């Protein structure tokens, strides 16, 4: 089983990279999700493969978490891939903030 501290750290990092609010006094996103999407979309095809999506962890706090983190990222990718085409559109990617936030709330309420 994945330790909650590792899971929370990775998911929080992803949430920050996805553009979580609270970075400044005006509650503006720390990062622009569209800019991150474009940066990670290595081949410029307008969608993220699973491999491209996993590179997001290199931008956030999830960096260097090993195989367990990759497994969690893979599961998150599958949850976000609403049409099951094996890639994430920008709209699917933007749901990450909501999905990760809901997961962290559930984990917090279960403790």
Biopython code that builds the backbone (N, CA, C, O; Angstrom):
import numpy as np
from Bio.PDB.StructureBuilder import StructureBuilder

atoms = [
    (1, "UNK", "N", (0.842, -1.191, 0.000)),
    (1, "UNK", "CA", (0.000, 0.000, 0.000)),
    (1, "UNK", "C", (0.876, 1.239, 0.000)),
    (1, "UNK", "O", (1.931, 1.261, 0.634)),
    (2, "UNK", "N", (0.450, 2.243, -0.693)),
    (2, "UNK", "CA", (1.194, 3.477, -0.802)),
    (2, "UNK", "C", (0.972, 4.308, 0.453)),
    (2, "UNK", "O", (-0.163, 4.506, 0.887)),
    (3, "UNK", "N", (2.063, 4.789, 1.030)),
    (3, "UNK", "CA", (1.953, 5.607, 2.235)),
    (3, "UNK", "C", (1.243, 6.907, 1.918)),
    (3, "UNK", "O", (1.465, 7.508, 0.866)),
    (4, "UNK", "N", (0.400, 7.334, 2.821)),
    (4, "UNK", "CA", (-0.392, 8.544, 2.627)),
    (4, "UNK", "C", (0.492, 9.770, 2.429)),
    (4, "UNK", "O", (0.156, 10.645, 1.632)),
    (5, "UNK", "N", (1.621, 9.850, 3.141)),
    (5, "UNK", "CA", (2.484, 11.023, 3.008)),
    (5, "UNK", "C", (3.062, 11.133, 1.602)),
    (5, "UNK", "O", (3.143, 12.235, 1.059)),
    (6, "UNK", "N", (3.463, 10.020, 1.005)),
    (6, "UNK", "CA", (3.987, 10.029, -0.360)),
    (6, "UNK", "C", (2.867, 10.392, -1.321)),
    (6, "UNK", "O", (3.043, 11.227, -2.209)),
    (7, "UNK", "N", (1.727, 9.766, -1.140)),
    (7, "UNK", "CA", (0.577, 10.032, -1.998)),
    (7, "UNK", "C", (0.171, 11.497, -1.933)),
    (7, "UNK", "O", (-0.031, 12.129, -2.970)),
    (8, "UNK", "N", (0.051, 12.035, -0.750)),
    (8, "UNK", "CA", (-0.348, 13.431, -0.585)),
    (8, "UNK", "C", (0.674, 14.369, -1.206)),
    (8, "UNK", "O", (0.305, 15.349, -1.852)),
    (9, "UNK", "N", (1.948, 14.077, -1.016)),
    (9, "UNK", "CA", (3.005, 14.914, -1.580)),
    (9, "UNK", "C", (2.947, 14.947, -3.099)),
    (9, "UNK", "O", (3.022, 16.014, -3.708)),
    (10, "UNK", "N", (2.813, 13.776, -3.707)),
    (10, "UNK", "CA", (2.756, 13.705, -5.167)),
    (10, "UNK", "C", (1.514, 14.406, -5.695)),
    (10, "UNK", "O", (1.597, 15.193, -6.638)),
    (11, "UNK", "N", (0.376, 14.131, -5.100)),
    (11, "UNK", "CA", (-0.868, 14.728, -5.576)),
    (11, "UNK", "C", (-0.892, 16.231, -5.345)),
    (11, "UNK", "O", (-1.403, 16.974, -6.183)),
    (12, "UNK", "N", (-0.352, 16.689, -4.233)),
    (12, "UNK", "CA", (-0.291, 18.123, -3.986)),
    (12, "UNK", "C", (0.613, 18.793, -5.008)),
    (12, "UNK", "O", (0.295, 19.874, -5.504)),
    (13, "UNK", "N", (1.729, 18.164, -5.326)),
    (13, "UNK", "CA", (2.614, 18.693, -6.363)),
    (13, "UNK", "C", (1.913, 18.800, -7.691)),
    (13, "UNK", "O", (2.044, 19.805, -8.390)),
    (14, "UNK", "N", (1.170, 17.771, -8.045)),
    (14, "UNK", "CA", (0.414, 17.808, -9.300)),
    (14, "UNK", "C", (-0.643, 18.897, -9.274)),
    (14, "UNK", "O", (-0.857, 19.585, -10.272)),
    (15, "UNK", "N", (-1.294, 19.052, -8.153)),
    (15, "UNK", "CA", (-2.312, 20.081, -8.034)),
    (15, "UNK", "C", (-1.701, 21.461, -8.223)),
    (15, "UNK", "O", (-2.289, 22.314, -8.887)),
    (16, "UNK", "N", (-0.534, 21.686, -7.649)),
    (16, "UNK", "CA", (0.139, 22.970, -7.815)),
    (16, "UNK", "C", (0.523, 23.194, -9.266)),
    (16, "UNK", "O", (0.355, 24.292, -9.796)),
    (17, "UNK", "N", (1.032, 22.169, -9.898)),
    (17, "UNK", "CA", (1.417, 22.289, -11.305)),
    (17, "UNK", "C", (0.189, 22.529, -12.178)),
    (17, "UNK", "O", (0.271, 23.228, -13.188)),
    (18, "UNK", "N", (-0.933, 21.960, -11.798)),
    (18, "UNK", "CA", (-2.165, 22.129, -12.575)),
    (18, "UNK", "C", (-2.741, 23.529, -12.470)),
    (18, "UNK", "O", (-3.629, 23.895, -13.240)),
    (19, "UNK", "N", (-2.247, 24.311, -11.532)),
    (19, "UNK", "CA", (-2.717, 25.683, -11.415)),
    (19, "UNK", "C", (-3.607, 25.912, -10.209)),
    (19, "UNK", "O", (-4.647, 26.562, -10.316)),
    (20, "UNK", "N", (-3.212, 25.389, -9.075)),
    (20, "UNK", "CA", (-4.002, 25.573, -7.864)),
    (20, "UNK", "C", (-3.988, 27.039, -7.434)),
    (20, "UNK", "O", (-2.957, 27.702, -7.551)),
    (21, "UNK", "N", (-5.108, 27.552, -6.943)),
    (21, "UNK", "CA", (-5.143, 28.944, -6.505)),
    (21, "UNK", "C", (-4.391, 29.140, -5.195)),
    (21, "UNK", "O", (-4.095, 28.184, -4.477)),
    (22, "UNK", "N", (-4.092, 30.387, -4.905)),
    (22, "UNK", "CA", (-3.501, 30.717, -3.628)),
    (22, "UNK", "C", (-2.049, 31.126, -3.695)),
    (22, "UNK", "O", (-1.382, 31.181, -2.661)),
    (23, "UNK", "N", (-1.547, 31.408, -4.852)),
    (23, "UNK", "CA", (-0.143, 31.724, -4.991)),
    (23, "UNK", "C", (0.185, 33.153, -4.584)),
    (23, "UNK", "O", (1.303, 33.429, -4.148)),
    (24, "UNK", "N", (-0.765, 34.056, -4.717)),
    (24, "UNK", "CA", (-0.480, 35.443, -4.402)),
    (24, "UNK", "C", (-1.677, 36.073, -3.688)),
    (24, "UNK", "O", (-2.673, 35.403, -3.413)),
    (25, "UNK", "N", (-1.566, 37.352, -3.399)),
    (25, "UNK", "CA", (-2.615, 38.050, -2.658)),
    (25, "UNK", "C", (-3.938, 38.109, -3.402)),
    (25, "UNK", "O", (-4.992, 38.242, -2.780)),
    (26, "UNK", "N", (-3.896, 38.014, -4.715)),
    (26, "UNK", "CA", (-5.114, 38.078, -5.519)),
    (26, "UNK", "C", (-5.713, 36.706, -5.780)),
    (26, "UNK", "O", (-6.674, 36.582, -6.540)),
    (27, "UNK", "N", (-5.151, 35.672, -5.155)),
    (27, "UNK", "CA", (-5.623, 34.295, -5.312)),
    (27, "UNK", "C", (-5.584, 33.844, -6.771)),
    (27, "UNK", "O", (-6.457, 33.100, -7.219)),
    (28, "UNK", "N", (-4.560, 34.299, -7.518)),
    (28, "UNK", "CA", (-4.379, 33.888, -8.904)),
    (28, "UNK", "C", (-3.640, 32.568, -8.936)),
    (28, "UNK", "O", (-2.882, 32.265, -8.014)),
    (29, "UNK", "N", (-3.842, 31.771, -9.982)),
    (29, "UNK", "CA", (-3.131, 30.489, -10.076)),
    (29, "UNK", "C", (-1.624, 30.670, -10.066)),
    (29, "UNK", "O", (-1.095, 31.638, -10.612)),
    (30, "UNK", "N", (-0.942, 29.724, -9.439)),
    (30, "UNK", "CA", (0.521, 29.748, -9.417)),
    (30, "UNK", "C", (1.074, 29.524, -10.811)),
    (30, "UNK", "O", (2.079, 30.117, -11.203)),
    (31, "UNK", "N", (0.417, 28.679, -11.534)),
    (31, "UNK", "CA", (0.867, 28.314, -12.864)),
    (31, "UNK", "C", (-0.313, 28.381, -13.821)),
    (31, "UNK", "O", (-1.466, 28.226, -13.418)),
    (32, "UNK", "N", (-0.020, 28.606, -15.053)),
    (32, "UNK", "CA", (-1.045, 28.613, -16.081)),
    (32, "UNK", "C", (-1.165, 27.199, -16.643)),
    (32, "UNK", "O", (-0.230, 26.723, -17.288)),
    (33, "UNK", "N", (-2.299, 26.506, -16.416)),
    (33, "UNK", "CA", (-2.434, 25.128, -16.894)),
    (33, "UNK", "C", (-2.193, 24.985, -18.394)),
    (33, "UNK", "O", (-1.615, 23.992, -18.837)),
    (34, "UNK", "N", (-2.630, 25.966, -19.175)),
    (34, "UNK", "CA", (-2.440, 25.880, -20.625)),
    (34, "UNK", "C", (-0.961, 25.964, -20.997)),
    (34, "UNK", "O", (-0.504, 25.269, -21.904)),
    (35, "UNK", "N", (-0.219, 26.813, -20.298)),
    (35, "UNK", "CA", (1.217, 26.926, -20.567)),
    (35, "UNK", "C", (1.949, 25.637, -20.194)),
    (35, "UNK", "O", (2.853, 25.198, -20.904)),
    (36, "UNK", "N", (1.549, 25.039, -19.077)),
    (36, "UNK", "CA", (2.176, 23.777, -18.657)),
    (36, "UNK", "C", (1.835, 22.684, -19.658)),
    (36, "UNK", "O", (2.700, 21.897, -20.043)),
    (37, "UNK", "N", (0.575, 22.635, -20.079)),
    (37, "UNK", "CA", (0.147, 21.636, -21.057)),
    (37, "UNK", "C", (1.007, 21.744, -22.314)),
    (37, "UNK", "O", (1.511, 20.738, -22.815)),
    (38, "UNK", "N", (1.172, 22.958, -22.817)),
    (38, "UNK", "CA", (1.969, 23.169, -24.029)),
    (38, "UNK", "C", (3.428, 22.790, -23.819)),
    (38, "UNK", "O", (4.067, 22.240, -24.716)),
    (39, "UNK", "N", (3.951, 23.081, -22.643)),
    (39, "UNK", "CA", (5.350, 22.758, -22.346)),
    (39, "UNK", "C", (5.573, 21.251, -22.312)),
    (39, "UNK", "O", (6.593, 20.755, -22.792)),
    (40, "UNK", "N", (4.627, 20.536, -21.750)),
    (40, "UNK", "CA", (4.767, 19.087, -21.597)),
    (40, "UNK", "C", (4.404, 18.347, -22.881)),
    (40, "UNK", "O", (4.856, 17.221, -23.087)),
    (41, "UNK", "N", (3.605, 18.953, -23.740)),
    (41, "UNK", "CA", (3.212, 18.347, -25.018)),
    (41, "UNK", "C", (4.417, 18.392, -25.968)),
    (41, "UNK", "O", (4.511, 19.258, -26.837)),
    (42, "UNK", "N", (5.320, 17.450, -25.780)),
    (42, "UNK", "CA", (6.615, 17.448, -26.468)),
    (42, "UNK", "C", (6.500, 17.451, -27.989)),
    (42, "UNK", "O", (7.284, 18.115, -28.667)),
    (43, "UNK", "N", (5.537, 16.720, -28.525)),
    (43, "UNK", "CA", (5.426, 16.637, -29.980)),
    (43, "UNK", "C", (4.449, 17.659, -30.566)),
    (43, "UNK", "O", (4.255, 17.702, -31.781)),
    (44, "UNK", "N", (3.838, 18.476, -29.718)),
    (44, "UNK", "CA", (2.981, 19.558, -30.176)),
    (44, "UNK", "C", (1.699, 19.126, -30.861)),
    (44, "UNK", "O", (1.151, 19.861, -31.683)),
    (45, "UNK", "N", (1.210, 17.919, -30.522)),
    (45, "UNK", "CA", (0.005, 17.421, -31.191)),
    (45, "UNK", "C", (-1.296, 17.850, -30.505)),
    (45, "UNK", "O", (-2.381, 17.463, -30.938)),
    (46, "UNK", "N", (-1.191, 18.644, -29.441)),
    (46, "UNK", "CA", (-2.390, 19.134, -28.767)),
    (46, "UNK", "C", (-3.000, 18.154, -27.794)),
    (46, "UNK", "O", (-4.133, 18.345, -27.351)),
    (47, "UNK", "N", (-2.270, 17.107, -27.451)),
    (47, "UNK", "CA", (-2.732, 16.146, -26.449)),
    (47, "UNK", "C", (-1.517, 15.574, -25.736)),
    (47, "UNK", "O", (-0.400, 15.601, -26.251)),
    (48, "UNK", "N", (-1.764, 15.056, -24.539)),
    (48, "UNK", "CA", (-0.676, 14.489, -23.746)),
    (48, "UNK", "C", (-0.772, 12.980, -23.721)),
    (48, "UNK", "O", (-1.810, 12.419, -23.370)),
    (49, "UNK", "N", (0.313, 12.326, -24.095)),
    (49, "UNK", "CA", (0.408, 10.881, -23.932)),
    (49, "UNK", "C", (0.680, 10.614, -22.451)),
    (49, "UNK", "O", (0.975, 11.537, -21.692)),
    (50, "UNK", "N", (0.581, 9.369, -22.054)),
    (50, "UNK", "CA", (0.867, 9.014, -20.667)),
    (50, "UNK", "C", (2.308, 9.389, -20.309)),
    (50, "UNK", "O", (2.569, 9.869, -19.206)),
    (51, "UNK", "N", (3.231, 9.173, -21.228)),
    (51, "UNK", "CA", (4.636, 9.491, -20.987)),
    (51, "UNK", "C", (4.834, 11.004, -20.823)),
    (51, "UNK", "O", (5.577, 11.447, -19.947)),
    (52, "UNK", "N", (4.173, 11.779, -21.661)),
    (52, "UNK", "CA", (4.268, 13.232, -21.538)),
    (52, "UNK", "C", (3.657, 13.690, -20.214)),
    (52, "UNK", "O", (4.217, 14.549, -19.533)),
    (53, "UNK", "N", (2.512, 13.117, -19.851)),
    (53, "UNK", "CA", (1.836, 13.484, -18.609)),
    (53, "UNK", "C", (2.727, 13.201, -17.409)),
    (53, "UNK", "O", (2.772, 13.997, -16.471)),
    (54, "UNK", "N", (3.433, 12.079, -17.425)),
    (54, "UNK", "CA", (4.306, 11.733, -16.300)),
    (54, "UNK", "C", (5.432, 12.743, -16.125)),
    (54, "UNK", "O", (5.970, 12.872, -15.025)),
    (55, "UNK", "N", (5.796, 13.449, -17.162)),
    (55, "UNK", "CA", (6.839, 14.466, -17.062)),
    (55, "UNK", "C", (6.401, 15.661, -16.216)),
    (55, "UNK", "O", (7.241, 16.441, -15.767)),
    (56, "UNK", "N", (5.114, 15.807, -15.998)),
    (56, "UNK", "CA", (4.616, 16.894, -15.154)),
    (56, "UNK", "C", (5.214, 16.785, -13.766)),
    (56, "UNK", "O", (5.470, 17.805, -13.126)),
    (57, "UNK", "N", (5.441, 15.578, -13.289)),
    (57, "UNK", "CA", (6.016, 15.417, -11.952)),
    (57, "UNK", "C", (7.407, 16.026, -11.859)),
    (57, "UNK", "O", (7.865, 16.353, -10.764)),
    (58, "UNK", "N", (8.082, 16.183, -12.987)),
    (58, "UNK", "CA", (9.398, 16.816, -12.972)),
    (58, "UNK", "C", (9.282, 18.319, -12.753)),
    (58, "UNK", "O", (10.267, 18.968, -12.401)),
    (59, "UNK", "N", (8.096, 18.878, -12.954)),
    (59, "UNK", "CA", (7.878, 20.305, -12.773)),
    (59, "UNK", "C", (7.394, 20.631, -11.370)),
    (59, "UNK", "O", (7.522, 21.772, -10.925)),
    (60, "UNK", "N", (6.843, 19.651, -10.664)),
    (60, "UNK", "CA", (6.240, 19.893, -9.358)),
    (60, "UNK", "C", (6.945, 19.156, -8.247)),
    (60, "UNK", "O", (8.053, 18.652, -8.426)),
    (61, "UNK", "N", (6.304, 19.095, -7.108)),
    (61, "UNK", "CA", (6.878, 18.473, -5.924)),
    (61, "UNK", "C", (6.929, 16.956, -6.011)),
    (61, "UNK", "O", (7.548, 16.316, -5.161)),
    (62, "UNK", "N", (6.301, 16.374, -7.004)),
    (62, "UNK", "CA", (6.292, 14.927, -7.132)),
    (62, "UNK", "C", (7.578, 14.362, -7.698)),
    (62, "UNK", "O", (7.702, 13.144, -7.828)),
    (63, "UNK", "N", (8.540, 15.205, -8.039)),
    (63, "UNK", "CA", (9.777, 14.770, -8.678)),
    (63, "UNK", "C", (10.522, 13.761, -7.808)),
    (63, "UNK", "O", (10.687, 13.939, -6.601)),
    (64, "UNK", "N", (10.957, 12.709, -8.466)),
    (64, "UNK", "CA", (11.823, 11.754, -7.795)),
    (64, "UNK", "C", (11.146, 10.842, -6.800)),
    (64, "UNK", "O", (11.799, 10.382, -5.864)),
    (65, "UNK", "N", (9.899, 10.567, -6.956)),
    (65, "UNK", "CA", (9.181, 9.727, -5.993)),
    (65, "UNK", "C", (9.205, 8.247, -6.361)),
    (65, "UNK", "O", (8.703, 7.426, -5.592)),
    (66, "UNK", "N", (9.754, 7.891, -7.478)),
    (66, "UNK", "CA", (9.956, 6.496, -7.822)),
    (66, "UNK", "C", (8.766, 5.805, -8.433)),
    (66, "UNK", "O", (7.846, 6.434, -8.955)),
    (67, "UNK", "N", (8.812, 4.454, -8.349)),
    (67, "UNK", "CA", (7.811, 3.623, -9.006)),
    (67, "UNK", "C", (6.401, 3.837, -8.463)),
    (67, "UNK", "O", (5.437, 3.804, -9.227)),
    (68, "UNK", "N", (6.270, 4.052, -7.177)),
    (68, "UNK", "CA", (4.937, 4.265, -6.606)),
    (68, "UNK", "C", (4.306, 5.535, -7.151)),
    (68, "UNK", "O", (3.109, 5.574, -7.435)),
    (69, "UNK", "N", (5.115, 6.565, -7.292)),
    (69, "UNK", "CA", (4.597, 7.813, -7.846)),
    (69, "UNK", "C", (4.166, 7.602, -9.295)),
    (69, "UNK", "O", (3.118, 8.097, -9.709)),
    (70, "UNK", "N", (4.964, 6.874, -10.062)),
    (70, "UNK", "CA", (4.607, 6.603, -11.455)),
    (70, "UNK", "C", (3.300, 5.830, -11.537)),
    (70, "UNK", "O", (2.483, 6.068, -12.427)),
    (71, "UNK", "N", (3.108, 4.910, -10.611)),
    (71, "UNK", "CA", (1.861, 4.140, -10.578)),
    (71, "UNK", "C", (0.672, 5.058, -10.293)),
    (71, "UNK", "O", (-0.375, 4.943, -10.930)),
    (72, "UNK", "N", (0.842, 5.973, -9.328)),
    (72, "UNK", "CA", (-0.234, 6.909, -8.996)),
    (72, "UNK", "C", (-0.525, 7.836, -10.158)),
    (72, "UNK", "O", (-1.684, 8.120, -10.460)),
    (73, "UNK", "N", (0.533, 8.312, -10.814)),
    (73, "UNK", "CA", (0.364, 9.205, -11.953)),
    (73, "UNK", "C", (-0.369, 8.465, -13.073)),
    (73, "UNK", "O", (-1.230, 9.035, -13.743)),
    (74, "UNK", "N", (-0.024, 7.204, -13.267)),
    (74, "UNK", "CA", (-0.699, 6.393, -14.279)),
    (74, "UNK", "C", (-2.179, 6.243, -13.992)),
    (74, "UNK", "O", (-3.004, 6.330, -14.901)),
    (75, "UNK", "N", (-2.517, 6.018, -12.734)),
    (75, "UNK", "CA", (-3.927, 5.892, -12.361)),
    (75, "UNK", "C", (-4.670, 7.215, -12.538)),
    (75, "UNK", "O", (-5.819, 7.237, -12.978)),
    (76, "UNK", "N", (-4.007, 8.309, -12.194)),
    (76, "UNK", "CA", (-4.615, 9.615, -12.387)),
    (76, "UNK", "C", (-4.844, 9.870, -13.866)),
    (76, "UNK", "O", (-5.896, 10.377, -14.255)),
    (77, "UNK", "N", (-3.867, 9.523, -14.691)),
    (77, "UNK", "CA", (-3.998, 9.686, -16.140)),
    (77, "UNK", "C", (-5.229, 8.935, -16.639)),
    (77, "UNK", "O", (-6.022, 9.478, -17.408)),
    (78, "UNK", "N", (-5.388, 7.696, -16.205)),
    (78, "UNK", "CA", (-6.528, 6.886, -16.640)),
    (78, "UNK", "C", (-7.848, 7.503, -16.199)),
    (78, "UNK", "O", (-8.834, 7.459, -16.935)),
    (79, "UNK", "N", (-7.871, 8.073, -15.010)),
    (79, "UNK", "CA", (-9.101, 8.713, -14.521)),
    (79, "UNK", "C", (-9.423, 9.966, -15.334)),
    (79, "UNK", "O", (-10.589, 10.249, -15.607)),
    (80, "UNK", "N", (-8.403, 10.706, -15.714)),
    (80, "UNK", "CA", (-8.605, 11.937, -16.471)),
    (80, "UNK", "C", (-8.966, 11.680, -17.933)),
    (80, "UNK", "O", (-9.639, 12.498, -18.560)),
    (81, "UNK", "N", (-8.524, 10.557, -18.472)),
    (81, "UNK", "CA", (-8.759, 10.221, -19.879)),
    (81, "UNK", "C", (-10.215, 9.782, -20.060)),
    (81, "UNK", "O", (-10.507, 8.593, -20.183)),
    (82, "UNK", "N", (-11.113, 10.756, -20.074)),
    (82, "UNK", "CA", (-12.554, 10.498, -20.074)),
    (82, "UNK", "C", (-13.028, 9.689, -21.272)),
    (82, "UNK", "O", (-13.945, 8.878, -21.142)),
    (83, "UNK", "N", (-12.419, 9.894, -22.436)),
    (83, "UNK", "CA", (-12.867, 9.169, -23.628)),
    (83, "UNK", "C", (-12.017, 7.927, -23.920)),
    (83, "UNK", "O", (-12.186, 7.284, -24.956)),
    (84, "UNK", "N", (-11.112, 7.599, -23.010)),
    (84, "UNK", "CA", (-10.280, 6.383, -23.103)),
    (84, "UNK", "C", (-9.539, 6.253, -24.430)),
    (84, "UNK", "O", (-9.429, 5.161, -24.988)),
    (85, "UNK", "N", (-9.030, 7.385, -24.932)),
    (85, "UNK", "CA", (-8.278, 7.317, -26.187)),
    (85, "UNK", "C", (-6.766, 7.208, -25.975)),
    (85, "UNK", "O", (-6.002, 7.201, -26.940)),
    (86, "UNK", "N", (-6.336, 7.124, -24.714)),
    (86, "UNK", "CA", (-4.910, 6.972, -24.426)),
    (86, "UNK", "C", (-4.135, 8.271, -24.415)),
    (86, "UNK", "O", (-2.904, 8.265, -24.381)),
    (87, "UNK", "N", (-4.854, 9.396, -24.443)),
    (87, "UNK", "CA", (-4.204, 10.697, -24.371)),
    (87, "UNK", "C", (-5.142, 11.677, -23.673)),
    (87, "UNK", "O", (-6.341, 11.430, -23.550)),
    (88, "UNK", "N", (-4.574, 12.790, -23.219)),
    (88, "UNK", "CA", (-5.372, 13.814, -22.558)),
    (88, "UNK", "C", (-5.462, 15.050, -23.433)),
    (88, "UNK", "O", (-4.447, 15.578, -23.887)),
    (89, "UNK", "N", (-6.668, 15.499, -23.665)),
    (89, "UNK", "CA", (-6.874, 16.792, -24.319)),
    (89, "UNK", "C", (-6.645, 17.872, -23.265)),
    (89, "UNK", "O", (-6.528, 17.570, -22.077)),
    (90, "UNK", "N", (-6.584, 19.110, -23.692)),
    (90, "UNK", "CA", (-6.437, 20.212, -22.743)),
    (90, "UNK", "C", (-7.607, 20.238, -21.767)),
    (90, "UNK", "O", (-7.408, 20.460, -20.572)),
    (91, "UNK", "N", (-8.821, 20.014, -22.258)),
    (91, "UNK", "CA", (-9.995, 20.002, -21.373)),
    (91, "UNK", "C", (-9.901, 18.889, -20.334)),
    (91, "UNK", "O", (-10.218, 19.103, -19.164)),
    (92, "UNK", "N", (-9.469, 17.705, -20.755)),
    (92, "UNK", "CA", (-9.306, 16.598, -19.801)),
    (92, "UNK", "C", (-8.224, 16.936, -18.790)),
    (92, "UNK", "O", (-8.380, 16.670, -17.598)),
    (93, "UNK", "N", (-7.129, 17.520, -19.256)),
    (93, "UNK", "CA", (-6.025, 17.895, -18.375)),
    (93, "UNK", "C", (-6.474, 18.905, -17.324)),
    (93, "UNK", "O", (-6.080, 18.817, -16.161)),
    (94, "UNK", "N", (-7.290, 19.852, -17.734)),
    (94, "UNK", "CA", (-7.747, 20.891, -16.806)),
    (94, "UNK", "C", (-8.600, 20.314, -15.674)),
    (94, "UNK", "O", (-8.763, 20.964, -14.641)),
    (95, "UNK", "N", (-9.137, 19.125, -15.844)),
    (95, "UNK", "CA", (-9.929, 18.469, -14.794)),
    (95, "UNK", "C", (-9.041, 17.958, -13.665)),
    (95, "UNK", "O", (-9.536, 17.599, -12.597)),
    (96, "UNK", "N", (-7.714, 17.923, -13.900)),
    (96, "UNK", "CA", (-6.802, 17.388, -12.890)),
    (96, "UNK", "C", (-6.950, 18.126, -11.566)),
    (96, "UNK", "O", (-6.964, 17.504, -10.504)),
    (97, "UNK", "N", (-7.058, 19.411, -11.625)),
    (97, "UNK", "CA", (-7.174, 20.208, -10.407)),
    (97, "UNK", "C", (-8.371, 19.754, -9.583)),
    (97, "UNK", "O", (-8.269, 19.593, -8.367)),
    (98, "UNK", "N", (-9.489, 19.552, -10.239)),
    (98, "UNK", "CA", (-10.718, 19.112, -9.567)),
    (98, "UNK", "C", (-10.569, 17.691, -9.016)),
    (98, "UNK", "O", (-10.919, 17.426, -7.866)),
    (99, "UNK", "N", (-10.055, 16.792, -9.832)),
    (99, "UNK", "CA", (-9.924, 15.383, -9.441)),
    (99, "UNK", "C", (-8.950, 15.227, -8.269)),
    (99, "UNK", "O", (-9.248, 14.517, -7.309)),
    (100, "UNK", "N", (-7.805, 15.876, -8.339)),
    (100, "UNK", "CA", (-6.815, 15.778, -7.267)),
    (100, "UNK", "C", (-7.352, 16.434, -6.003)),
    (100, "UNK", "O", (-7.173, 15.902, -4.908)),
    (101, "UNK", "N", (-8.005, 17.577, -6.138)),
    (101, "UNK", "CA", (-8.586, 18.249, -4.976)),
    (101, "UNK", "C", (-9.615, 17.382, -4.261)),
    (101, "UNK", "O", (-9.625, 17.314, -3.032)),
    (102, "UNK", "N", (-10.475, 16.723, -5.024)),
    (102, "UNK", "CA", (-11.482, 15.829, -4.439)),
    (102, "UNK", "C", (-10.814, 14.661, -3.726)),
    (102, "UNK", "O", (-11.239, 14.270, -2.639)),
    (103, "UNK", "N", (-9.772, 14.104, -4.331)),
    (103, "UNK", "CA", (-9.079, 12.972, -3.728)),
    (103, "UNK", "C", (-8.440, 13.395, -2.402)),
    (103, "UNK", "O", (-8.549, 12.679, -1.407)),
    (104, "UNK", "N", (-7.781, 14.544, -2.386)),
    (104, "UNK", "CA", (-7.129, 15.010, -1.159)),
    (104, "UNK", "C", (-8.149, 15.294, -0.065)),
    (104, "UNK", "O", (-7.879, 15.031, 1.107)),
    (105, "UNK", "N", (-9.315, 15.825, -0.421)),
    (105, "UNK", "CA", (-10.366, 16.058, 0.565)),
    (105, "UNK", "C", (-10.848, 14.745, 1.171)),
    (105, "UNK", "O", (-11.025, 14.640, 2.385)),
    (106, "UNK", "N", (-11.059, 13.738, 0.310)),
    (106, "UNK", "CA", (-11.494, 12.429, 0.814)),
    (106, "UNK", "C", (-10.464, 11.826, 1.752)),
    (106, "UNK", "O", (-10.820, 11.277, 2.795)),
    (107, "UNK", "N", (-9.203, 11.920, 1.398)),
    (107, "UNK", "CA", (-8.135, 11.374, 2.246)),
    (107, "UNK", "C", (-8.102, 12.096, 3.577)),
    (107, "UNK", "O", (-7.956, 11.464, 4.624)),
    (108, "UNK", "N", (-8.236, 13.419, 3.550)),
    (108, "UNK", "CA", (-8.206, 14.213, 4.774)),
    (108, "UNK", "C", (-9.383, 13.852, 5.671)),
    (108, "UNK", "O", (-9.217, 13.736, 6.885)),
    (109, "UNK", "N", (-10.561, 13.674, 5.098)),
    (109, "UNK", "CA", (-11.758, 13.345, 5.877)),
    (109, "UNK", "C", (-11.712, 11.931, 6.443)),
    (109, "UNK", "O", (-12.393, 11.640, 7.427)),
    (110, "UNK", "N", (-10.932, 11.058, 5.845)),
    (110, "UNK", "CA", (-10.827, 9.679, 6.326)),
    (110, "UNK", "C", (-9.804, 9.518, 7.441)),
    (110, "UNK", "O", (-9.704, 8.446, 8.039)),
    (111, "UNK", "N", (-9.054, 10.556, 7.724)),
    (111, "UNK", "CA", (-8.034, 10.488, 8.800)),
    (111, "UNK", "C", (-8.568, 11.003, 10.094)),
    (111, "UNK", "O", (-7.851, 11.018, 11.095)),
]
sb = StructureBuilder()
sb.init_structure("model")
sb.init_model(0)
sb.init_chain("A")
sb.init_seg("    ")
for serial, (resi, resn, name, xyz) in enumerate(atoms, 1):
    if name == "N":
        sb.init_residue(resn, " ", resi, " ")
    sb.init_atom(name, np.array(xyz, "f"), 0.0, 1.0, " ", f" {name:<3s}", serial, name[0])
structure = sb.get_structure()
